[in-house]
Amino acid sequence: MKLIFALLSLIIPLTIGEFALSDCIAPVDKGGCKDSIPVWKYDVFTRTCVKVYYGGCNATNNNFRSFEECINVAGRICRPF
């Protein structure tokens, strides 16, 4: 029982809404669409959010409308690693 609570205490802080630790490495996939929409994604190599261009379909959770939104959501989960 203690093990279950320990595991839950590790998992719960690593998710915010739909964004999870596994989303930290998700690319912003341009997909088959041809738009060029500026968005922000968390980059695990630079440990910050970077501006990229999104095609308009097949979005991952690592796709934010602003730098602030990216840092507030992804930064809290991804930065410690």
Secondary structure, DSSP 8 states (H G I E B T S, - for coil): -HHHHHHHHHHGGGEETTEEGGGGG-----TT----EEEEEEETTTTEEEEEEE-SSS--SS-BSSHHHHIIIIIHHHTT-
